[in-house]
Amino acid sequence: MVPVIYSEEFLEHKTGRSHPERPERLTAIVAALQGAPWASKIQWQQPTPVEEREVMPMVQAVHTHRHIIEVEEIAMKGGGGLDPDTPVSSRSYEVALLAVSAWLDGVDRVLATSGPAFVLARPPGHHAMSDQGMGFCLFSNAAIAATYALEKPEINRVAILDWDVHHGNGTQAIIEDNPCIAYCSLHQYPCYPGTGRATDQGSWSNVLNIPMPPYSDGAAYKEEFTKQVIPFLTNFQPDLLIVSAGYDANAADPLARINLQPQDFGDFTEYCLQVTRRILFGLEGGYDLDSLSQSVLATIERCL
């Protein structure tokens, strides 16, 4: 059984008719999972309501008071934008906090079972800086989850693998000074947000950036997994691996130019399972509904 943490409340983060980060991303994935031949092996779980757990202290551990208040105030006014790409609707603040709670639940489930779990939530988070949201992201879900995990007595080191097609500039900026967290990203370069050079290695050599040229395919990615990603993660010896699971590196995706196929993400998952079975997958990008859905299926199927 693979836990999938999901709530229909995540659909209430409204981004506008033409925005690529739209609620239909989740409904398409849910429909695909429910129709999978192994659907009975999915354990659906509702996220813990925000008022029933201490979500805010974890958000405050990563984000500035000013940023948190800005998101809340825009939502209270009925909506607006943190920047032209990052809309906030009337319920976005509540939904973003529930998404954080879902990621924290994911950490709890992985540690309880010593097996993988998948957080199917939005808004995404890996571009969110400590003091600002950007790139469709409000709060830094992966960095918050890593910070939360380190409070557990059995967790001394957490690694974050980011295979979204865009560099997780927010995640890196938040964790790069923490020797207990490692960050590895494969991303198209050049591409938004323009960060993620190979020379950026973190304060403790705890960052590995692997810029991929446009039109790189699965073979090129797998070579980097073998040569760099797996040795980096293995040497760090994480007690928990968090995957910022973005699926916009698919060839069909409209926002970038990397030529992966859905099954490649299943292969990436196999590589991760060589490092540890304590893996929390959390949704980031992916905007072509069919390739997004099939990629999530490929990921979860390898975890069964």
Residue, then its C-alpha position, 0 to 999 in steps of 0.5 A: m500500500v502507498p499512502v496518497i495524501y489528498s483533499e478536494e480543498f486543494l482545488e480551492h486555490k483558484t489561479g484563473r482560467s488561463h493559468p497553467e497551475r490549475p485545479e484540473r492538475l489534481t483532478a486528472i491525477v486522481a482520476a488516473l490513480q482511481g483507474a489504475p489496475w492497482a488502484s486498490k493498493i493506494q491508501w487515500q488519506q485526508p490531510t490533518p486540518v490545520e487547526e489540529r496540528e501546529v502548522m504555523p510554527m513550522v511555516q514561521a521557521v522557514h518564512t518571514h512574518r512579513h511574507i506570511i502576512e502578505v499572503e494572508e492579507i491578499a486572500m482576505k481582500g478577495g485575491g490578488g497576486l504576489d507577482p504576475d505569475t503567482p496569484v492568490s485567491s480568497r482561499s489560497y492562504e488556507v489551502a496553502l497551509l493545508a498543503v503544508s499540513a499534508w507534507l507534514d503528514g507525509v513525513d509522519r507516514v513515511l517514518a511510521t511505515s519506513g516506506p514511500a508516500f505521495v503528497l498530492a497537493r497544491p499550491p506547489g512550493h519549491h520557488a517560494m523564498s523565505d521572504q516572498g512567493m514566486g513561480f506559482c509557489l506560496f510556501s516552501n513545502a519541501a523545505i518546511a517538511a525537511t525542517y519538521a523532519l529534523e525535529k524527530p529524534e530518529i532523523n539527523r539528515v534529510a536529503i531533497l531531490d528536485w526533478d522538476v524541470h525548473h530549479g528550486n531556487g527557494t528550496q536551495a536558498i532556505i536550506e543551503d546553510n543547514p549541514c543537516i539538509a542536502y539538496c540536489s536538483l536536475h533542471q533545464y538550464p537556461c530556464y526560469p528562474g535562472t538559478g541553479r548553476a553547477t558551481d552553487q554547492g552550498s555552505w557545506s557542499n550540501v548542494l548539487n545542481i545539475p543543469m540539463p541542456p534543452y532537449s535532454d532525454g531520459a538517457a541523459y538524465k539516467e546518466e546523471f543519476t548514475k554518475q552524480v545523483i545517486p553517489f551524492l545522496t548515498n554519501f550524505q546518508p539521509d534518514l529521509l529523502i524528500v522528492s520535489a516531484g515536478y513533472d514538467a520535464n515531460a516532452a509534452d509539457p508546454l513550459a519547458r524543453i526537456n524530452l522526458q517520457p512518463q516512464d522515465f519518472g518510474d526509472f528515477t523512482e527506482y534510483c531513489l529506492q536504491v538510496t532508501r525506502r523512506i521517501l516522501f514524494g510531493l507534487e511540484g510542477g507538471y502542466d500537460l494533464d495526460s503526461l502529468s497523470q501518467s508520470v505520477l502513476a509511473t512514480i507510485e507504481r514503482c513504490l508498490 
